Protein backbone atom coordinates (compact mmCIF):
# COMPACT_ATOMS: atom_id res chain seq x y z
CA UNK A 1 0.00 0.00 0.00
CA UNK A 2 1.29 3.32 -0.96
CA UNK A 3 1.78 5.85 1.67
CA UNK A 4 0.01 9.12 1.25
CA UNK A 5 2.37 12.10 1.08
CA UNK A 6 1.76 14.77 3.67
CA UNK A 7 0.77 18.15 2.10
CA UNK A 8 3.03 20.20 4.42
CA UNK A 9 6.23 18.42 3.40
CA UNK A 10 5.22 18.63 -0.22
CA UNK A 11 4.88 22.40 0.16
CA UNK A 12 8.32 22.71 1.84
CA UNK A 13 9.96 20.63 -0.91
CA UNK A 14 8.41 22.82 -3.65
CA UNK A 15 9.54 26.03 -1.92
CA UNK A 16 13.05 24.65 -1.48
CA UNK A 17 13.24 23.90 -5.21
CA UNK A 18 12.09 27.45 -6.01
CA UNK A 19 14.64 28.91 -3.60
CA UNK A 20 17.45 26.82 -5.07
CA UNK A 21 16.48 27.93 -8.59
CA UNK A 22 16.51 31.62 -7.54
CA UNK A 23 19.92 31.25 -5.88
CA UNK A 24 21.28 29.56 -9.00
CA UNK A 25 20.00 32.37 -11.26
CA UNK A 26 21.36 35.06 -8.89
CA UNK A 27 24.75 33.33 -8.76
CA UNK A 28 24.82 33.03 -12.54
CA UNK A 29 23.95 36.76 -12.95
CA UNK A 30 26.59 37.76 -10.40
CA UNK A 31 29.24 35.69 -12.15
CA UNK A 32 28.31 37.32 -15.49
CA UNK A 33 28.65 40.77 -13.92
CA UNK A 34 32.05 39.85 -12.49
CA UNK A 35 33.25 38.40 -15.77
CA UNK A 36 32.12 41.28 -17.95
CA UNK A 37 32.96 44.16 -15.58
CA UNK A 38 36.59 45.15 -15.77
CA UNK A 39 37.64 44.80 -12.18
CA UNK A 40 41.10 46.09 -12.97
CA UNK A 41 39.59 49.44 -13.89
CA UNK A 42 37.67 49.53 -10.63
CA UNK A 43 40.73 48.59 -8.62
CA UNK A 44 42.80 51.19 -10.47
CA UNK A 45 40.13 53.83 -9.73
CA UNK A 46 40.19 52.90 -6.06
CA UNK A 47 43.99 53.03 -6.03
CA UNK A 48 44.18 56.47 -7.72
CA UNK A 49 41.24 58.07 -5.88
CA UNK A 50 43.43 60.08 -3.42
CA UNK A 51 45.23 61.76 -6.33
CA UNK A 52 41.91 62.44 -8.05
CA UNK A 53 40.49 63.96 -4.87
CA UNK A 54 43.55 66.19 -4.54
CA UNK A 55 43.15 67.33 -8.15
CA UNK A 56 39.45 68.07 -7.57
CA UNK A 57 40.30 70.05 -4.41
CA UNK A 58 42.85 72.14 -6.35
CA UNK A 59 40.30 72.84 -9.07
CA UNK A 60 37.80 73.90 -6.42
CA UNK A 61 40.36 76.28 -4.91
CA UNK A 62 40.97 77.85 -8.33
CA UNK A 63 37.24 78.10 -8.93
CA UNK A 64 36.73 79.75 -5.53
CA UNK A 65 39.38 82.34 -6.37
CA UNK A 66 37.74 82.99 -9.74
CA UNK A 67 34.36 83.51 -8.09
CA UNK A 68 35.91 85.90 -5.55
CA UNK A 69 37.56 87.83 -8.37
CA UNK A 70 34.29 87.96 -10.32
CA UNK A 71 32.44 89.27 -7.27
CA UNK A 72 35.22 91.69 -6.35
CA UNK A 73 35.90 89.97 -3.04
CA UNK A 74 39.59 89.57 -3.82
CA UNK A 75 39.92 93.36 -3.63
CA UNK A 76 40.26 95.53 -0.54
CA UNK A 77 37.77 98.22 -1.55
CA UNK A 78 34.55 98.16 -3.54
CA UNK A 79 32.73 101.02 -5.29
CA UNK A 80 29.03 101.34 -5.77
CA UNK A 81 28.57 101.36 -9.57
CA UNK A 82 27.24 104.57 -11.06
CA UNK A 83 27.93 106.79 -8.04
CA UNK A 84 31.44 108.00 -8.89
CA UNK A 85 31.69 111.32 -10.73
CA UNK A 86 33.67 114.55 -10.90
CA UNK A 87 31.80 117.79 -10.25
CA UNK A 88 31.98 119.79 -13.48
CA UNK A 89 32.91 122.18 -15.01
CA UNK A 90 36.62 121.84 -14.29
CA UNK A 91 39.10 124.36 -15.68
CA UNK A 92 42.83 123.86 -16.15
CA UNK A 93 44.66 124.93 -12.99
CA UNK A 94 41.72 124.21 -10.68
CA UNK A 95 41.28 121.33 -8.24
CA UNK A 96 38.60 118.73 -8.95
CA UNK A 97 35.96 117.36 -6.59
CA UNK A 98 35.71 113.58 -6.91
CA UNK A 99 32.51 112.09 -5.47
CA UNK A 100 32.27 108.35 -4.89
CA UNK A 101 30.55 105.76 -2.73
CA UNK A 102 32.95 103.11 -1.41
CA UNK A 103 33.11 100.33 1.15
CA UNK A 104 35.58 97.73 2.33
CA UNK A 105 35.14 94.14 1.17
CA UNK A 106 35.33 91.18 3.55
CA UNK A 107 38.94 90.76 2.44
CA UNK A 108 39.75 94.40 3.24
CA UNK A 109 37.75 94.71 6.47
CA UNK A 110 40.84 94.38 8.64
CA UNK A 111 43.08 96.59 6.48
CA UNK A 112 44.19 100.18 7.13
CA UNK A 113 44.47 102.72 4.32
CA UNK A 114 47.93 104.30 4.43
CA UNK A 115 48.03 106.57 1.36
CA UNK A 116 46.01 107.45 -1.71
CA UNK A 117 47.42 108.86 -4.91
CA UNK A 118 45.28 110.32 -7.68
CA UNK A 119 46.34 109.31 -11.19
CA UNK A 120 45.13 111.40 -14.13
CA UNK A 121 45.20 110.21 -17.75
CA UNK A 122 44.57 112.66 -20.58
CA UNK A 123 44.33 112.08 -24.34
CA UNK A 124 48.04 111.18 -24.52
CA UNK A 125 47.14 108.06 -22.46
CA UNK A 126 50.06 108.71 -20.09
CA UNK A 127 49.12 108.63 -16.39
CA UNK A 128 50.21 111.64 -14.33
CA UNK A 129 50.31 111.24 -10.58
CA UNK A 130 48.95 113.83 -8.23
CA UNK A 131 50.33 114.12 -4.72
CA UNK A 132 50.10 111.21 -2.28
CA UNK A 133 47.87 112.00 0.67
CA UNK A 134 47.17 110.41 4.01
CA UNK A 135 43.49 109.58 4.44
CA UNK A 136 41.37 111.86 6.60
CA UNK A 137 39.26 108.85 7.68
CA UNK A 138 39.01 105.10 7.22
CA UNK A 139 36.09 103.54 5.36
CA UNK A 140 34.15 100.65 6.89
CA UNK A 141 32.26 97.73 5.40
CA UNK A 142 29.13 99.81 4.75
CA UNK A 143 28.78 102.04 1.71
CA UNK A 144 30.19 105.46 2.55
CA UNK A 145 29.92 108.59 0.38
CA UNK A 146 33.28 110.33 -0.09
CA UNK A 147 34.06 113.78 -1.46
CA UNK A 148 37.73 114.25 -2.29
CA UNK A 149 39.34 117.48 -3.51
CA UNK A 150 42.29 116.62 -5.76
CA UNK A 151 44.83 118.85 -7.49
CA UNK A 152 45.28 118.18 -11.20
CA UNK A 153 48.98 117.91 -12.16
CA UNK A 154 50.09 120.76 -14.47
CA UNK A 155 51.17 118.39 -17.29
CA UNK A 156 47.59 117.13 -17.83
CA UNK A 157 46.20 118.55 -21.08
CA UNK A 158 42.68 119.96 -21.50
CA UNK A 159 40.13 117.56 -23.00
CA UNK A 160 38.74 114.26 -21.82
CA UNK A 161 40.56 113.16 -18.68
CA UNK A 162 40.10 110.17 -16.38
CA UNK A 163 41.06 110.01 -12.73
CA UNK A 164 41.40 107.03 -10.42
CA UNK A 165 42.92 106.50 -7.00
CA UNK A 166 45.84 104.22 -6.31
CA UNK A 167 45.43 103.00 -2.72
CA UNK A 168 48.04 101.51 -0.39
CA UNK A 169 46.76 99.40 2.49
CA UNK A 170 48.36 97.63 5.40
CA UNK A 171 46.65 94.26 5.87
CA UNK A 172 48.17 92.56 8.87
CA UNK A 173 51.89 92.29 8.19
CA UNK A 174 51.82 92.95 4.45
CA UNK A 175 51.23 95.87 2.09
CA UNK A 176 48.38 95.54 -0.38
CA UNK A 177 47.68 97.85 -3.31
CA UNK A 178 44.27 98.45 -4.86
CA UNK A 179 42.70 101.04 -7.13
CA UNK A 180 39.35 102.57 -7.88
CA UNK A 181 37.66 102.58 -11.26
CA UNK A 182 38.55 105.42 -13.65
CA UNK A 183 36.13 108.37 -13.59
CA UNK A 184 36.00 110.53 -16.74
CA UNK A 185 35.53 114.31 -16.88
CA UNK A 186 36.19 117.23 -19.23
CA UNK A 187 39.13 119.45 -18.37
CA UNK A 188 38.46 122.82 -19.99
CA UNK A 189 41.05 125.43 -20.94
CA UNK A 190 41.38 128.34 -18.48
CA UNK A 191 38.24 130.47 -18.65
C-alpha positions as CSV (number, residue, x, y, z in Angstrom):
1,X,0.0,0.0,0.0
2,X,1.3,3.3,-1.0
3,X,1.8,5.8,1.7
4,X,0.0,9.1,1.3
5,X,2.4,12.1,1.1
6,X,1.8,14.8,3.7
7,X,0.8,18.2,2.1
8,X,3.0,20.2,4.4
9,X,6.2,18.4,3.4
10,X,5.2,18.6,-0.2
11,X,4.9,22.4,0.2
12,X,8.3,22.7,1.8
13,X,10.0,20.6,-0.9
14,X,8.4,22.8,-3.6
15,X,9.5,26.0,-1.9
16,X,13.1,24.6,-1.5
17,X,13.2,23.9,-5.2
18,X,12.1,27.4,-6.0
19,X,14.6,28.9,-3.6
20,X,17.5,26.8,-5.1
21,X,16.5,27.9,-8.6
22,X,16.5,31.6,-7.5
23,X,19.9,31.3,-5.9
24,X,21.3,29.6,-9.0
25,X,20.0,32.4,-11.3
26,X,21.4,35.1,-8.9
27,X,24.7,33.3,-8.8
28,X,24.8,33.0,-12.5
29,X,23.9,36.8,-13.0
30,X,26.6,37.8,-10.4
31,X,29.2,35.7,-12.1
32,X,28.3,37.3,-15.5
33,X,28.6,40.8,-13.9
34,X,32.0,39.9,-12.5
35,X,33.2,38.4,-15.8
36,X,32.1,41.3,-17.9
37,X,33.0,44.2,-15.6
38,X,36.6,45.2,-15.8
39,X,37.6,44.8,-12.2
40,X,41.1,46.1,-13.0
41,X,39.6,49.4,-13.9
42,X,37.7,49.5,-10.6
43,X,40.7,48.6,-8.6
44,X,42.8,51.2,-10.5
45,X,40.1,53.8,-9.7
46,X,40.2,52.9,-6.1
47,X,44.0,53.0,-6.0
48,X,44.2,56.5,-7.7
49,X,41.2,58.1,-5.9
50,X,43.4,60.1,-3.4
51,X,45.2,61.8,-6.3
52,X,41.9,62.4,-8.1
53,X,40.5,64.0,-4.9
54,X,43.6,66.2,-4.5
55,X,43.1,67.3,-8.1
56,X,39.5,68.1,-7.6
57,X,40.3,70.0,-4.4
58,X,42.8,72.1,-6.4
59,X,40.3,72.8,-9.1
60,X,37.8,73.9,-6.4
61,X,40.4,76.3,-4.9
62,X,41.0,77.9,-8.3
63,X,37.2,78.1,-8.9
64,X,36.7,79.7,-5.5
65,X,39.4,82.3,-6.4
66,X,37.7,83.0,-9.7
67,X,34.4,83.5,-8.1
68,X,35.9,85.9,-5.5
69,X,37.6,87.8,-8.4
70,X,34.3,88.0,-10.3
71,X,32.4,89.3,-7.3
72,X,35.2,91.7,-6.4
73,X,35.9,90.0,-3.0
74,X,39.6,89.6,-3.8
75,X,39.9,93.4,-3.6
76,X,40.3,95.5,-0.5
77,X,37.8,98.2,-1.6
78,X,34.6,98.2,-3.5
79,X,32.7,101.0,-5.3
80,X,29.0,101.3,-5.8
81,X,28.6,101.4,-9.6
82,X,27.2,104.6,-11.1
83,X,27.9,106.8,-8.0
84,X,31.4,108.0,-8.9
85,X,31.7,111.3,-10.7
86,X,33.7,114.5,-10.9
87,X,31.8,117.8,-10.2
88,X,32.0,119.8,-13.5
89,X,32.9,122.2,-15.0
90,X,36.6,121.8,-14.3
91,X,39.1,124.4,-15.7
92,X,42.8,123.9,-16.1
93,X,44.7,124.9,-13.0
94,X,41.7,124.2,-10.7
95,X,41.3,121.3,-8.2
96,X,38.6,118.7,-8.9
97,X,36.0,117.4,-6.6
98,X,35.7,113.6,-6.9
99,X,32.5,112.1,-5.5
100,X,32.3,108.3,-4.9
101,X,30.5,105.8,-2.7
102,X,33.0,103.1,-1.4
103,X,33.1,100.3,1.1
104,X,35.6,97.7,2.3
105,X,35.1,94.1,1.2
106,X,35.3,91.2,3.5
107,X,38.9,90.8,2.4
108,X,39.8,94.4,3.2
109,X,37.7,94.7,6.5
110,X,40.8,94.4,8.6
111,X,43.1,96.6,6.5
112,X,44.2,100.2,7.1
113,X,44.5,102.7,4.3
114,X,47.9,104.3,4.4
115,X,48.0,106.6,1.4
116,X,46.0,107.4,-1.7
117,X,47.4,108.9,-4.9
118,X,45.3,110.3,-7.7
119,X,46.3,109.3,-11.2
120,X,45.1,111.4,-14.1
121,X,45.2,110.2,-17.7
122,X,44.6,112.7,-20.6
123,X,44.3,112.1,-24.3
124,X,48.0,111.2,-24.5
125,X,47.1,108.1,-22.5
126,X,50.1,108.7,-20.1
127,X,49.1,108.6,-16.4
128,X,50.2,111.6,-14.3
129,X,50.3,111.2,-10.6
130,X,49.0,113.8,-8.2
131,X,50.3,114.1,-4.7
132,X,50.1,111.2,-2.3
133,X,47.9,112.0,0.7
134,X,47.2,110.4,4.0
135,X,43.5,109.6,4.4
136,X,41.4,111.9,6.6
137,X,39.3,108.8,7.7
138,X,39.0,105.1,7.2
139,X,36.1,103.5,5.4
140,X,34.1,100.7,6.9
141,X,32.3,97.7,5.4
142,X,29.1,99.8,4.7
143,X,28.8,102.0,1.7
144,X,30.2,105.5,2.5
145,X,29.9,108.6,0.4
146,X,33.3,110.3,-0.1
147,X,34.1,113.8,-1.5
148,X,37.7,114.3,-2.3
149,X,39.3,117.5,-3.5
150,X,42.3,116.6,-5.8
151,X,44.8,118.8,-7.5
152,X,45.3,118.2,-11.2
153,X,49.0,117.9,-12.2
154,X,50.1,120.8,-14.5
155,X,51.2,118.4,-17.3
156,X,47.6,117.1,-17.8
157,X,46.2,118.6,-21.1
158,X,42.7,120.0,-21.5
159,X,40.1,117.6,-23.0
160,X,38.7,114.3,-21.8
161,X,40.6,113.2,-18.7
162,X,40.1,110.2,-16.4
163,X,41.1,110.0,-12.7
164,X,41.4,107.0,-10.4
165,X,42.9,106.5,-7.0
166,X,45.8,104.2,-6.3
167,X,45.4,103.0,-2.7
168,X,48.0,101.5,-0.4
169,X,46.8,99.4,2.5
170,X,48.4,97.6,5.4
171,X,46.7,94.3,5.9
172,X,48.2,92.6,8.9
173,X,51.9,92.3,8.2
174,X,51.8,93.0,4.4
175,X,51.2,95.9,2.1
176,X,48.4,95.5,-0.4
177,X,47.7,97.9,-3.3
178,X,44.3,98.4,-4.9
179,X,42.7,101.0,-7.1
180,X,39.4,102.6,-7.9
181,X,37.7,102.6,-11.3
182,X,38.5,105.4,-13.7
183,X,36.1,108.4,-13.6
184,X,36.0,110.5,-16.7
185,X,35.5,114.3,-16.9
186,X,36.2,117.2,-19.2
187,X,39.1,119.5,-18.4
188,X,38.5,122.8,-20.0
189,X,41.1,125.4,-20.9
190,X,41.4,128.3,-18.5
191,X,38.2,130.5,-18.7
